[in-house]
Amino acid sequence: MNPTQDKASILLIYTGGTIGMKENAPGEPLRPFDFDHILSEVPELGKFALKIDSYTFDPLIDSSDVEPGLWTALARLIEQSRDKYDGFVVLHGTDTMAYSASALSFMLEGLDKPVIFTGSQLPISTLRTDGKENLVSAVEIASAKDALGRPRVPEVAVFFGSTLLRGNRCTKVDSESFTAFKSPNCPPLAEAGINIIYNDAIIRRPAPGQPFQIRTKLDTSVSVLKIHPGITADLARYFLCGSRTRASIIETYGSGNAISQPWFIDIIKEADSMGKVLLNVTQCLSGSVNMDLYATGKALKDAGVISGYDCTTESALTKLFVLLGQYQDNQQVKCALDENLRGEITK
């Protein structure tokens, strides 16, 4: 608990998205409500012995328009507010929530307080909304303490549809279901039923004495090439060898396989000779890259491609943004990509 207060405090951050919209009158367009009056919209929050403050971005940002500038603003807001609050709940549109949660996980180094992203598929003012349950549970998790008085989940996470997922392990899989997010390669951090059951064995904590700092210098010189039947040499070279590209994510088949034709391997070698960072992630929803399993994967490895293991594309992209901003030397970036920095990969 914050030592300067009698009760725990939460900062509710509204960036935009469906959850904060309401219909003022039948037939009128949905408009965002005033989060300074959150208790009138979600009176259930008043039952917690918590101090809940709110911060609303102006202008609000549609999830589809999210850019790295939002992540920088979020990181700075959390840094500036960190000593005043026990946890943070970020309300965000669902389309890019996995990108934002992944980015914040890498930008907030030494994080020792919960940063819980949530949102909804239906506006919070509608009768069947999932927004109230998601918000109430996210606030409860953000304020939860263990037996030693420590934050229960000092991670960047996503709460949606009664499940708490590591932020850099989840991806949106359904545009209509209330269980819109999945994390196939990492178990939930917590599950909410009658009680909230925490998976303490996998929840990460900063190393003792590790200072908190934010990394806001991002380099977005990254391309994403999805391998598909009929891909051409010109397209592959454009994505992998572009003059303004420092790194490329190659979304491969299965366990890391791609085209075995000599022309494609030659382009990979060309990109590697230019010093590009080439990261292999699988198109499959679950499973991991293993470039030693088949000849096609081995050819990629020999040509200079490095394994992304079982990370999501969202995690790979934002990890690269942060590492490219941190290191000018691409060899240092490659070494750091192989490290499990925030629980984003299984090694």
FIZA-544057 format. One record per residue (C-alpha): residue in three letters; x, y, z; residue number from 1. Coordinates in steps of 0.5 Angstrom, whole numbers, plus 500, padded with zeros to 3 digits. Example, Ala and Ser with C-alpha at 12.3 -4.5 7.8 and 13.67 -1.06 7.14 Angstrom:
BEGIN
+-----+-----+-----+-----+-----+
! res !  c1 !  c2 !  c3 !   n !
+-----+-----+-----+-----+-----+
! Ala ! 525 ! 491 ! 516 !   1 !
! Ser ! 527 ! 498 ! 514 !   2 !
+-----+-----+-----+-----+-----+
//
This chain:
BEGIN
+-----+-----+-----+-----+-----+
! res !  c1 !  c2 !  c3 !   n !
+-----+-----+-----+-----+-----+
! Met ! 500 ! 500 ! 500 !   1 !
! Asn ! 502 ! 507 ! 499 !   2 !
! Pro ! 505 ! 509 ! 505 !   3 !
! Thr ! 503 ! 516 ! 505 !   4 !
! Gln ! 495 ! 514 ! 504 !   5 !
! Asp ! 491 ! 510 ! 508 !   6 !
! Lys ! 488 ! 506 ! 502 !   7 !
! Ala ! 491 ! 504 ! 496 !   8 !
! Ser ! 490 ! 508 ! 490 !   9 !
! Ile ! 489 ! 507 ! 483 !  10 !
! Leu ! 490 ! 511 ! 477 !  11 !
! Leu ! 485 ! 510 ! 471 !  12 !
! Ile ! 488 ! 512 ! 464 !  13 !
! Tyr ! 483 ! 512 ! 459 !  14 !
! Thr ! 486 ! 513 ! 452 !  15 !
! Gly ! 480 ! 511 ! 448 !  16 !
! Gly ! 476 ! 505 ! 445 !  17 !
! Thr ! 469 ! 502 ! 446 !  18 !
! Ile ! 469 ! 502 ! 453 !  19 !
! Gly ! 469 ! 509 ! 455 !  20 !
! Met ! 463 ! 511 ! 450 !  21 !
! Lys ! 456 ! 512 ! 452 !  22 !
! Glu ! 449 ! 514 ! 448 !  23 !
! Asn ! 447 ! 520 ! 451 !  24 !
! Ala ! 440 ! 519 ! 448 !  25 !
! Pro ! 437 ! 514 ! 444 !  26 !
! Gly ! 439 ! 514 ! 437 !  27 !
! Glu ! 445 ! 519 ! 438 !  28 !
! Pro ! 452 ! 517 ! 436 !  29 !
! Leu ! 456 ! 514 ! 442 !  30 !
! Arg ! 461 ! 519 ! 445 !  31 !
! Pro ! 466 ! 518 ! 451 !  32 !
! Phe ! 464 ! 520 ! 458 !  33 !
! Asp ! 467 ! 524 ! 463 !  34 !
! Phe ! 472 ! 519 ! 467 !  35 !
! Asp ! 472 ! 524 ! 473 !  36 !
! His ! 465 ! 521 ! 474 !  37 !
! Ile ! 467 ! 514 ! 473 !  38 !
! Leu ! 463 ! 512 ! 480 !  39 !
! Ser ! 456 ! 514 ! 477 !  40 !
! Glu ! 458 ! 510 ! 471 !  41 !
! Val ! 461 ! 504 ! 474 !  42 !
! Pro ! 458 ! 504 ! 482 !  43 !
! Glu ! 461 ! 498 ! 483 !  44 !
! Leu ! 468 ! 501 ! 484 !  45 !
! Gly ! 465 ! 505 ! 490 !  46 !
! Lys ! 465 ! 498 ! 494 !  47 !
! Phe ! 473 ! 498 ! 494 !  48 !
! Ala ! 477 ! 501 ! 499 !  49 !
! Leu ! 481 ! 505 ! 494 !  50 !
! Lys ! 482 ! 512 ! 492 !  51 !
! Ile ! 481 ! 512 ! 484 !  52 !
! Asp ! 484 ! 518 ! 480 !  53 !
! Ser ! 483 ! 518 ! 473 !  54 !
! Tyr ! 487 ! 521 ! 467 !  55 !
! Thr ! 484 ! 522 ! 460 !  56 !
! Phe ! 488 ! 523 ! 454 !  57 !
! Asp ! 486 ! 529 ! 449 !  58 !
! Pro ! 485 ! 528 ! 444 !  59 !
! Leu ! 482 ! 521 ! 445 !  60 !
! Ile ! 486 ! 516 ! 440 !  61 !
! Asp ! 482 ! 510 ! 436 !  62 !
! Ser ! 485 ! 504 ! 437 !  63 !
! Ser ! 487 ! 503 ! 430 !  64 !
! Asp ! 490 ! 510 ! 430 !  65 !
! Val ! 495 ! 508 ! 435 !  66 !
! Glu ! 502 ! 510 ! 434 !  67 !
! Pro ! 509 ! 509 ! 438 !  68 !
! Gly ! 508 ! 517 ! 441 !  69 !
! Leu ! 502 ! 514 ! 445 !  70 !
! Trp ! 506 ! 509 ! 448 !  71 !
! Thr ! 512 ! 514 ! 450 !  72 !
! Ala ! 506 ! 518 ! 453 !  73 !
! Leu ! 504 ! 513 ! 457 !  74 !
! Ala ! 511 ! 511 ! 459 !  75 !
! Arg ! 512 ! 518 ! 462 !  76 !
! Leu ! 505 ! 519 ! 465 !  77 !
! Ile ! 507 ! 512 ! 469 !  78 !
! Glu ! 514 ! 514 ! 471 !  79 !
! Gln ! 511 ! 521 ! 473 !  80 !
! Ser ! 505 ! 518 ! 477 !  81 !
! Arg ! 509 ! 512 ! 480 !  82 !
! Asp ! 510 ! 514 ! 487 !  83 !
! Lys ! 503 ! 517 ! 488 !  84 !
! Tyr ! 499 ! 510 ! 486 !  85 !
! Asp ! 499 ! 503 ! 487 !  86 !
! Gly ! 497 ! 501 ! 480 !  87 !
! Phe ! 495 ! 503 ! 474 !  88 !
! Val ! 489 ! 501 ! 469 !  89 !
! Val ! 490 ! 503 ! 462 !  90 !
! Leu ! 483 ! 503 ! 458 !  91 !
! His ! 485 ! 502 ! 451 !  92 !
! Gly ! 481 ! 500 ! 444 !  93 !
! Thr ! 482 ! 492 ! 443 !  94 !
! Asp ! 485 ! 492 ! 436 !  95 !
! Thr ! 492 ! 494 ! 438 !  96 !
! Met ! 492 ! 493 ! 445 !  97 !
! Ala ! 496 ! 487 ! 444 !  98 !
! Tyr ! 501 ! 492 ! 441 !  99 !
! Ser ! 501 ! 497 ! 446 ! 100 !
! Ala ! 501 ! 492 ! 452 ! 101 !
! Ser ! 507 ! 489 ! 449 ! 102 !
! Ala ! 511 ! 496 ! 448 ! 103 !
! Leu ! 510 ! 498 ! 455 ! 104 !
! Ser ! 512 ! 491 ! 457 ! 105 !
! Phe ! 519 ! 493 ! 454 ! 106 !
! Met ! 519 ! 500 ! 455 ! 107 !
! Leu ! 518 ! 500 ! 463 ! 108 !
! Glu ! 524 ! 497 ! 466 ! 109 !
! Gly ! 524 ! 495 ! 473 ! 110 !
! Leu ! 517 ! 495 ! 473 ! 111 !
! Asp ! 515 ! 494 ! 480 ! 112 !
! Lys ! 507 ! 496 ! 480 ! 113 !
! Pro ! 501 ! 493 ! 476 ! 114 !
! Val ! 500 ! 496 ! 469 ! 115 !
! Ile ! 493 ! 493 ! 467 ! 116 !
! Phe ! 490 ! 494 ! 460 ! 117 !
! Thr ! 483 ! 493 ! 459 ! 118 !
! Gly ! 477 ! 495 ! 454 ! 119 !
! Ser ! 471 ! 492 ! 452 ! 120 !
! Gln ! 467 ! 489 ! 446 ! 121 !
! Leu ! 461 ! 493 ! 448 ! 122 !
! Pro ! 460 ! 500 ! 450 ! 123 !
! Ile ! 460 ! 501 ! 458 ! 124 !
! Ser ! 453 ! 504 ! 458 ! 125 !
! Thr ! 450 ! 498 ! 454 ! 126 !
! Leu ! 446 ! 493 ! 457 ! 127 !
! Arg ! 450 ! 487 ! 456 ! 128 !
! Thr ! 457 ! 490 ! 456 ! 129 !
! Asp ! 463 ! 486 ! 458 ! 130 !
! Gly ! 466 ! 493 ! 460 ! 131 !
! Lys ! 464 ! 493 ! 467 ! 132 !
! Glu ! 466 ! 486 ! 469 ! 133 !
! Asn ! 473 ! 488 ! 465 ! 134 !
! Leu ! 474 ! 494 ! 469 ! 135 !
! Val ! 472 ! 492 ! 476 ! 136 !
! Ser ! 477 ! 486 ! 475 ! 137 !
! Ala ! 482 ! 490 ! 472 ! 138 !
! Val ! 482 ! 495 ! 478 ! 139 !
! Glu ! 482 ! 489 ! 483 ! 140 !
! Ile ! 488 ! 486 ! 480 ! 141 !
! Ala ! 492 ! 493 ! 480 ! 142 !
! Ser ! 490 ! 494 ! 487 ! 143 !
! Ala ! 492 ! 487 ! 490 ! 144 !
! Lys ! 497 ! 485 ! 495 ! 145 !
! Asp ! 500 ! 479 ! 497 ! 146 !
! Ala ! 502 ! 476 ! 504 ! 147 !
! Leu ! 508 ! 480 ! 504 ! 148 !
! Gly ! 504 ! 487 ! 502 ! 149 !
! Arg ! 507 ! 487 ! 495 ! 150 !
! Pro ! 503 ! 488 ! 489 ! 151 !
! Arg ! 501 ! 481 ! 486 ! 152 !
! Val ! 502 ! 482 ! 479 ! 153 !
! Pro ! 508 ! 487 ! 478 ! 154 !
! Glu ! 507 ! 486 ! 470 ! 155 !
! Val ! 504 ! 489 ! 464 ! 156 !
! Ala ! 498 ! 485 ! 463 ! 157 !
! Val ! 492 ! 485 ! 459 ! 158 !
! Phe ! 485 ! 483 ! 463 ! 159 !
! Phe ! 480 ! 481 ! 458 ! 160 !
! Gly ! 474 ! 476 ! 459 ! 161 !
! Ser ! 476 ! 474 ! 466 ! 162 !
! Thr ! 483 ! 472 ! 464 ! 163 !
! Leu ! 489 ! 476 ! 466 ! 164 !
! Leu ! 495 ! 475 ! 460 ! 165 !
! Arg ! 502 ! 477 ! 460 ! 166 !
! Gly ! 502 ! 483 ! 456 ! 167 !
! Asn ! 507 ! 481 ! 451 ! 168 !
! Arg ! 504 ! 474 ! 450 ! 169 !
! Cys ! 497 ! 476 ! 448 ! 170 !
! Thr ! 494 ! 477 ! 441 ! 171 !
! Lys ! 487 ! 479 ! 439 ! 172 !
! Val ! 484 ! 473 ! 436 ! 173 !
! Asp ! 476 ! 474 ! 436 ! 174 !
! Ser ! 473 ! 481 ! 434 ! 175 !
! Glu ! 466 ! 479 ! 437 ! 176 !
! Ser ! 467 ! 474 ! 443 ! 177 !
! Phe ! 468 ! 477 ! 450 ! 178 !
! Thr ! 474 ! 473 ! 450 ! 179 !
! Ala ! 477 ! 477 ! 445 ! 180 !
! Phe ! 485 ! 475 ! 447 ! 181 !
! Lys ! 489 ! 469 ! 447 ! 182 !
! Ser ! 496 ! 467 ! 450 ! 183 !
! Pro ! 497 ! 460 ! 447 ! 184 !
! Asn ! 504 ! 460 ! 449 ! 185 !
! Cys ! 504 ! 462 ! 456 ! 186 !
! Pro ! 499 ! 460 ! 461 ! 187 !
! Pro ! 494 ! 466 ! 464 ! 188 !
! Leu ! 497 ! 470 ! 470 ! 189 !
! Ala ! 490 ! 470 ! 473 ! 190 !
! Glu ! 483 ! 467 ! 472 ! 191 !
! Ala ! 477 ! 471 ! 475 ! 192 !
! Gly ! 471 ! 466 ! 477 ! 193 !
! Ile ! 468 ! 467 ! 484 ! 194 !
! Asn ! 475 ! 468 ! 486 ! 195 !
! Ile ! 481 ! 471 ! 483 ! 196 !
! Ile ! 486 ! 465 ! 482 ! 197 !
! Tyr ! 493 ! 468 ! 481 ! 198 !
! Asn ! 499 ! 464 ! 478 ! 199 !
! Asp ! 504 ! 466 ! 482 ! 200 !
! Ala ! 509 ! 461 ! 479 ! 201 !
! Ile ! 510 ! 465 ! 473 ! 202 !
! Ile ! 509 ! 472 ! 475 ! 203 !
! Arg ! 515 ! 476 ! 474 ! 204 !
! Arg ! 518 ! 481 ! 479 ! 205 !
! Pro ! 524 ! 486 ! 478 ! 206 !
! Ala ! 531 ! 483 ! 481 ! 207 !
! Pro ! 532 ! 486 ! 488 ! 208 !
! Gly ! 535 ! 493 ! 487 ! 209 !
! Gln ! 533 ! 494 ! 480 ! 210 !
! Pro ! 532 ! 501 ! 479 ! 211 !
! Phe ! 525 ! 503 ! 475 ! 212 !
! Gln ! 527 ! 507 ! 468 ! 213 !
! Ile ! 523 ! 508 ! 462 ! 214 !
! Arg ! 526 ! 507 ! 455 ! 215 !
! Thr ! 522 ! 512 ! 450 ! 216 !
! Lys ! 527 ! 512 ! 445 ! 217 !
! Leu ! 524 ! 508 ! 439 ! 218 !
! Asp ! 527 ! 506 ! 432 ! 219 !
! Thr ! 521 ! 504 ! 428 ! 220 !
! Ser ! 525 ! 502 ! 422 ! 221 !
! Val ! 522 ! 495 ! 422 ! 222 !
! Ser ! 519 ! 491 ! 416 ! 223 !
! Val ! 514 ! 485 ! 417 ! 224 !
! Leu ! 514 ! 480 ! 411 ! 225 !
! Lys ! 509 ! 474 ! 411 ! 226 !
! Ile ! 511 ! 468 ! 407 ! 227 !
! His ! 506 ! 466 ! 403 ! 228 !
! Pro ! 505 ! 462 ! 396 ! 229 !
! Gly ! 507 ! 466 ! 390 ! 230 !
! Ile ! 511 ! 471 ! 394 ! 231 !
! Thr ! 516 ! 474 ! 389 ! 232 !
! Ala ! 523 ! 476 ! 389 ! 233 !
! Asp ! 522 ! 483 ! 388 ! 234 !
! Leu ! 517 ! 483 ! 394 ! 235 !
! Ala ! 522 ! 480 ! 399 ! 236 !
! Arg ! 528 ! 484 ! 397 ! 237 !
! Tyr ! 523 ! 490 ! 398 ! 238 !
! Phe ! 522 ! 488 ! 405 ! 239 !
! Leu ! 528 ! 485 ! 407 ! 240 !
! Cys ! 533 ! 490 ! 404 ! 241 !
! Gly ! 530 ! 496 ! 404 ! 242 !
! Ser ! 535 ! 502 ! 405 ! 243 !
! Arg ! 531 ! 505 ! 411 ! 244 !
! Thr ! 530 ! 498 ! 414 ! 245 !
! Arg ! 534 ! 496 ! 420 ! 246 !
! Ala ! 530 ! 490 ! 422 ! 247 !
! Ser ! 525 ! 485 ! 419 ! 248 !
! Ile ! 521 ! 480 ! 422 ! 249 !
! Ile ! 519 ! 474 ! 417 ! 250 !
! Glu ! 513 ! 471 ! 419 ! 251 !
! Thr ! 514 ! 463 ! 417 ! 252 !
! Tyr ! 510 ! 457 ! 416 ! 253 !
! Gly ! 510 ! 452 ! 422 ! 254 !
! Ser ! 516 ! 451 ! 426 ! 255 !
! Gly ! 520 ! 457 ! 422 ! 256 !
! Asn ! 520 ! 454 ! 415 ! 257 !
! Ala ! 520 ! 458 ! 409 ! 258 !
! Ile ! 521 ! 458 ! 401 ! 259 !
! Ser ! 527 ! 454 ! 400 ! 260 !
! Gln ! 528 ! 456 ! 393 ! 261 !
! Pro ! 535 ! 459 ! 392 ! 262 !
! Trp ! 533 ! 466 ! 390 ! 263 !
! Phe ! 530 ! 467 ! 396 ! 264 !
! Ile ! 536 ! 464 ! 400 ! 265 !
! Asp ! 540 ! 469 ! 396 ! 266 !
! Ile ! 536 ! 475 ! 398 ! 267 !
! Ile ! 536 ! 473 ! 406 ! 268 !
! Lys ! 544 ! 473 ! 405 ! 269 !
! Glu ! 544 ! 479 ! 401 ! 270 !
! Ala ! 540 ! 482 ! 407 ! 271 !
! Asp ! 544 ! 479 ! 412 ! 272 !
! Ser ! 551 ! 482 ! 409 ! 273 !
! Met ! 548 ! 489 ! 409 ! 274 !
! Gly ! 547 ! 488 ! 417 ! 275 !
! Lys ! 540 ! 487 ! 417 ! 276 !
! Val ! 537 ! 484 ! 423 ! 277 !
! Leu ! 532 ! 478 ! 421 ! 278 !
! Leu ! 528 ! 475 ! 426 ! 279 !
! Asn ! 524 ! 469 ! 425 ! 280 !
! Val ! 517 ! 468 ! 428 ! 281 !
! Thr ! 512 ! 463 ! 426 ! 282 !
! Gln ! 505 ! 465 ! 423 ! 283 !
! Cys ! 502 ! 459 ! 427 ! 284 !
! Leu ! 498 ! 462 ! 433 ! 285 !
! Ser ! 501 ! 457 ! 438 ! 286 !
! Gly ! 508 ! 453 ! 438 ! 287 !
! Ser ! 515 ! 456 ! 437 ! 288 !
! Val ! 520 ! 457 ! 431 ! 289 !
! Asn ! 526 ! 451 ! 431 ! 290 !
! Met ! 530 ! 452 ! 425 ! 291 !
! Asp ! 534 ! 446 ! 427 ! 292 !
! Leu ! 528 ! 441 ! 425 ! 293 !
! Tyr ! 527 ! 442 ! 418 ! 294 !
! Ala ! 532 ! 443 ! 412 ! 295 !
! Thr ! 528 ! 450 ! 410 ! 296 !
! Gly ! 529 ! 452 ! 417 ! 297 !
! Lys ! 536 ! 450 ! 417 ! 298 !
! Ala ! 537 ! 454 ! 411 ! 299 !
! Leu ! 535 ! 461 ! 414 ! 300 !
! Lys ! 539 ! 460 ! 420 ! 301 !
! Asp ! 545 ! 459 ! 416 ! 302 !
! Ala ! 543 ! 465 ! 412 ! 303 !
! Gly ! 543 ! 469 ! 418 ! 304 !
! Val ! 536 ! 469 ! 420 ! 305 !
! Ile ! 535 ! 469 ! 428 ! 306 !
! Ser ! 530 ! 465 ! 432 ! 307 !
! Gly ! 524 ! 469 ! 435 ! 308 !
! Tyr ! 522 ! 462 ! 439 ! 309 !
! Asp ! 515 ! 463 ! 441 ! 310 !
! Cys ! 514 ! 470 ! 441 ! 311 !
! Thr ! 508 ! 474 ! 438 ! 312 !
! Thr ! 509 ! 478 ! 432 ! 313 !
! Glu ! 506 ! 484 ! 436 ! 314 !
! Ser ! 512 ! 482 ! 442 ! 315 !
! Ala ! 517 ! 482 ! 436 ! 316 !
! Leu ! 515 ! 488 ! 433 ! 317 !
! Thr ! 515 ! 492 ! 439 ! 318 !
! Lys ! 521 ! 489 ! 442 ! 319 !
! Leu ! 525 ! 491 ! 436 ! 320 !
! Phe ! 523 ! 498 ! 436 ! 321 !
! Val ! 526 ! 499 ! 444 ! 322 !
! Leu ! 532 ! 495 ! 442 ! 323 !
! Leu ! 534 ! 499 ! 436 ! 324 !
! Gly ! 532 ! 505 ! 440 ! 325 !
! Gln ! 537 ! 503 ! 445 ! 326 !
! Tyr ! 543 ! 500 ! 441 ! 327 !
! Gln ! 546 ! 503 ! 435 ! 328 !
! Asp ! 550 ! 497 ! 433 ! 329 !
! Asn ! 545 ! 491 ! 430 ! 330 !
! Gln ! 550 ! 486 ! 433 ! 331 !
! Gln ! 548 ! 488 ! 440 ! 332 !
! Val ! 540 ! 488 ! 438 ! 333 !
! Lys ! 541 ! 481 ! 435 ! 334 !
! Cys ! 544 ! 479 ! 442 ! 335 !
! Ala ! 539 ! 482 ! 446 ! 336 !
! Leu ! 533 ! 479 ! 442 ! 337 !
! Asp ! 536 ! 472 ! 444 ! 338 !
! Glu ! 535 ! 474 ! 451 ! 339 !
! Asn ! 528 ! 473 ! 455 ! 340 !
! Leu ! 527 ! 480 ! 457 ! 341 !
! Arg ! 520 ! 481 ! 460 ! 342 !
! Gly ! 517 ! 473 ! 459 ! 343 !
! Glu ! 516 ! 474 ! 452 ! 344 !
! Ile ! 519 ! 468 ! 450 ! 345 !
! Thr ! 520 ! 461 ! 452 ! 346 !
! Lys ! 527 ! 458 ! 452 ! 347 !
+-----+-----+-----+-----+-----+
//
